[in-house]
Amino acid sequence: MIFERSLQRELAYTAGAVFMVLLTLVLTTMMIRIVGFAAQGEIDPRDVLVLIGLTVIGYLAIMLVATLFVSILFVLTRWYKDSEMVVWLSSGVSLTQFIKPIGMFATPIVILIMFFVFVGWPWSNQQSKLIRARFQQRDEVSLLAPGQFRESASTHRVFFIEKMSPDQGHVENVFVTSTENGKVNVVVSKNGHMETHKNGDRFVVLENGRRYEGEPGHPDFRIMEFERYGVKIESQPIVNMPTTTGTPTLTLLRNPTNENLAEFAWRAGLPLIAINLMLLAIPLAHQNPRRSRTINLVMAVLIYLTYSNLLNVVQSWIEQGKMSFGLGLVILHVIVAGVVAFIFWLRVRNRPLFTRAMFNRTQGA
């Protein structure tokens, strides 16, 4: 039918515009947040773009859910505003007949939501945690930067170097301090270089320097001069700590703990949210042409936030054992589907969602 092709075409244009707006907001927010982490030394500045991309991949499913709901609501609201819906409904098209074209438009988006929530979400979280862990567990040489004090959390050492060659092979004017068994060791040296032994151990070999050793508050410090002094570079293996957000979906089902089942319920809930909100947008778009369209947008935001927060509550209950997995998987979405069916029934019978008597009672109270 003509109205189906017209509806799908306008939905496609609107969905593209809404998605680009949401993508811009997410990119801006994530850029500010991740650049802040880099400035605080929590991540490698060279990984900023990679982490932003991984974060966007992880949030694509959520953005697509919001895009689907808002685009349908926008288009149908405009049709009511411009009296196009009046024309179609007067020509014999019922409100339920809008389900088919909107469903055809939404099907590929729902499939994408399923892909990104079941595959993209765990993969992006796993890669992000691996990049962060690799940076946090880097060796002490990578911490060094000319003209800056750097602390190694693994060995409680503080390094300072004045100059460093581009390949980090040679350093000049080195200061190293560490605390062991209540004693403070301070090593200063004019220059040094890197050495790697046959067993793989790496050392910073300092030359022509001094070592001070003693307890703070006591005058009996030992002072030793040396021609060569080796400082072993401590490094830790990269440990990929498993988390539910980074666990593949099949692994969640193979290891059905409360945490894994709660995470699966959240992932499975996003496509169901998309379907329920898709159907809800059809009767929810009805409005008086004299009323502003921003009211529907505000309602859409409130409904989406409420629905997603309730899904998080259900996830928490499953994780804590307060709700069974089977019940938590469907109960919220069945209730919302019932509400959607009731609103559809009101609209098909041309009944308002809120009667004047309700408003009069509210004003009287």
Secondary structure, DSSP 8 states (H G I E B T S, - for coil): -HHHHHHHHHHHHHHHHHHHHHHHHHHHHHHHHHHHHHHTTSS-GGGHHHHHHHHHHHHHHHHHHHHHHHHHHHHHHHHHHTTHHHHHHHTT--GGGGHHHHHHHHHHHHHHHHHIIIIIHHHHHHHHHHHHHHHHT--SGGG--TT-EEEETTTTEEEEEEEE-TTS-EEEEEEEEEEETTEEEEEEEEEEEEEE-TTS-EEEEEEEEEEEEE-TT-S--EEEEEEEEEEE-----------STTS-HHHHHHS--HHHHHHHHHHHHHHHHHHHHHHHHHHHT---TTS-THHHHHHHHHHHHHHHHHHHHHHHHHHHTSS-HHHHHHHHHHHHHHHHHHHHHHHHTT--SS-HHHHHHHHH-
